[in-house]
Amino acid sequence: MASVDDLAQRVARLEDERGVLDTLYRYGHTIDHGPDEEWLDCFTDDAVWDSIPGPELGERAERITRRGRAELTAFIAGHTHAPQRWHKHLLAEPTITVRGDEADALSYWVRIDSYEDGIYMRGFGRYRDHLVRGDDGRWRFTSRVIECDAMELRGSYLLPGEA
């Protein structure tokens, strides 16, 4: 039979994993629908967001890296949202490893987009995340690496003029 201390540790681990999941899910909801401030709150002030095109994309796609609050703010301000563009960032099969106030998560992602000619899968790949627990108890990304295994390059997820 488990001791009270064992049960308390198990519950704490589950709460930590649930807190990390909350950040992973909140990212997808807020990048698709806003508000931008809630998306930004998924990150620490010095976080790195790094989108890496896979080998299949070759030189057709550029790596996009944003570092720190100012660059993340500019990025999300230029990103499309509903209702101007309908898309969904979907997360699947997350694995989470918590070590005290730090955590690593691996998960798959799929992005679905709607355009005038129909609905299609924009891309898929894997997220590699590192998160820390803030003083307020919330988990935030210090690093989100987006590995793009495949991506449809028509259209853009950025507003015209954004890079």
Phi and psi in degrees as a GROMACS rama.xvg file:
@    title "Ramachandran Plot"
@    xaxis  label "Phi"
@    yaxis  label "Psi"
@TYPE xy
-73.0449  143.644  ALA-2
-80.38  166.86  SER-3
-60.9912  -40.2874  VAL-4
-63.3019  -42.6609  ASP-5
-60.5531  -45.1334  ASP-6
-63.8121  -40.2994  LEU-7
-62.6031  -41.0042  ALA-8
-65.4461  -41.2342  GLN-9
-64.1202  -43.5447  ARG-10
-64.2713  -42.6351  VAL-11
-60.5883  -42.3171  ALA-12
-63.1441  -43.63  ARG-13
-63.5155  -39.7046  LEU-14
-65.1711  -39.5663  GLU-15
-63.2143  -46.4809  ASP-16
-61.6855  -40.548  GLU-17
-64.5301  -37.2993  ARG-18
-65.245  -39.8251  GLY-19
-64.4943  -45.971  VAL-20
-57.6982  -39.4535  LEU-21
-57.5331  -42.7745  ASP-22
-66.6022  -43.2812  THR-23
-59.6522  -44.0812  LEU-24
-71.8239  -41.14  TYR-25
-60.9636  -37.3935  ARG-26
-53.4663  -52.12  TYR-27
-62.8182  -44.3942  GLY-28
-63.6926  -42.8976  HIS-29
-79.5015  -27.9621  THR-30
-72.4463  -26.9403  ILE-31
-86.2545  -35.2229  ASP-32
-126.381  -6.21621  HIS-33
76.9601  -171.181  GLY-34
-73.9262  153.968  PRO-35
-55.9625  -37.2457  ASP-36
-62.0484  -36.0587  GLU-37
-71.1078  -35.5401  GLU-38
-63.119  -46.6168  TRP-39
-61.1336  -32.5488  LEU-40
-71.0073  -6.78663  ASP-41
-77.1616  -8.90496  CYS-42
-120.992  150.981  PHE-43
-73.8103  165.33  THR-44
-62.432  -27.1946  ASP-45
-108.437  20.5797  ASP-46
-65.8213  157.651  ALA-47
-119.008  129.098  VAL-48
-113.476  120.72  TRP-49
-135.19  113.62  ASP-50
-103.791  116.418  SER-51
-112.945  117.146  ILE-52
-70.8482  141.453  PRO-53
-75.1026  168.496  GLY-54
-59.1155  -30.4456  PRO-55
-61.6018  -30.8254  GLU-56
-79.672  -20.3458  LEU-57
52.8508  -136.398  GLY-58
-86.7237  3.70571  GLU-59
-73.3265  -18.1106  ARG-60
-128.801  145.019  ALA-61
-100.556  149.297  GLU-62
-73.6735  136.928  ARG-63
-120.662  122.085  ILE-64
-126.635  133.043  THR-65
-126.833  131.903  ARG-66
-124.828  128.333  ARG-67
81.68  166.927  GLY-68
-59.1573  -43.7377  ARG-69
-63.6394  -45.1913  ALA-70
-69.986  -37.0859  GLU-71
-66.2906  -38.6976  LEU-72
-62.1955  -45.525  THR-73
-64.2803  -39.1786  ALA-74
-62.6547  -51.752  PHE-75
-69.1399  -29.6611  ILE-76
-65.0092  -28.328  ALA-77
-95.5337  -3.20856  GLY-78
-82.8312  143.993  HIS-79
-70.1284  152.469  THR-80
-140.119  161.979  HIS-81
-66.9468  142.56  ALA-82
-95.6479  1.3263  PRO-83
-67.5014  -33.0951  GLN-84
-145.045  128.915  ARG-85
-96.4424  117.751  TRP-86
-150.068  159.391  HIS-87
-134.171  127.828  LYS-88
-93.8049  111.021  HIS-89
-105.643  141.346  LEU-90
-114.929  138.94  LEU-91
-139.705  147.447  ALA-92
51.4252  51.1757  GLU-93
-70.2469  139.806  PRO-94
-117.741  132.769  THR-95
-126.574  132.812  ILE-96
-122.195  117.632  THR-97
-105.161  133.01  VAL-98
-131.785  90.7923  ARG-99
67.5983  -120.549  GLY-100
-96.8428  16.5348  ASP-101
-127.435  152.984  GLU-102
-148.959  150.422  ALA-103
-120.279  142.508  ASP-104
-136.755  138.534  ALA-105
-119.851  135.746  LEU-106
-155.977  161.307  SER-107
-92.9966  152.838  TYR-108
-132.956  152.619  TRP-109
-138.021  138.653  VAL-110
-118.183  127.306  ARG-111
-108.75  132.278  ILE-112
-123.86  151.14  ASP-113
-115.377  126.576  SER-114
-127.239  173.534  TYR-115
-57.28  -32.6211  GLU-116
-91.5928  6.08345  ASP-117
137.257  -173.218  GLY-118
-106.247  137.274  ILE-119
-150.508  163.42  TYR-120
-81.0213  115.337  MET-121
-71.6815  -40.4806  ARG-122
-174.381  173.142  GLY-123
-153.464  160.325  PHE-124
174.816  -146.307  GLY-125
-137.371  141.418  ARG-126
-95.9984  136.422  TYR-127
-119.888  111.57  ARG-128
-118.935  145.38  ASP-129
-124.587  130.838  HIS-130
-129.771  156.261  LEU-131
-130.058  153.068  VAL-132
-86.1542  126.571  ARG-133
-79.6612  171.784  GLY-134
-60.0744  -24.3594  ASP-135
-86.8613  2.15191  ASP-136
88.8122  -8.88106  GLY-137
-81.4658  143.104  ARG-138
-89.2811  135.246  TRP-139
-135.749  149.416  ARG-140
-69.8545  132.725  PHE-141
-97.3137  -23.8336  THR-142
-151.997  128.876  SER-143
-126.979  113.711  ARG-144
-104.787  123.294  VAL-145
-105.57  107.036  ILE-146
-89.3455  117.171  GLU-147
-95.7112  101.664  CYS-148
-72.0032  -37.163  ASP-149
-152.297  145.171  ALA-150
-153.317  135.94  MET-151
-78.88  126.144  GLU-152
-99.027  1.57599  LEU-153
-71.723  149.71  ARG-154
68.56  -174.453  GLY-155
-147.625  151.856  SER-156
-94.2141  0.950305  TYR-157
-107.221  153.721  LEU-158
-69.3854  154.432  LEU-159
-53.125  136.397  PRO-160
92.1331  -11.6331  GLY-161
-89.5537  149.678  GLU-162
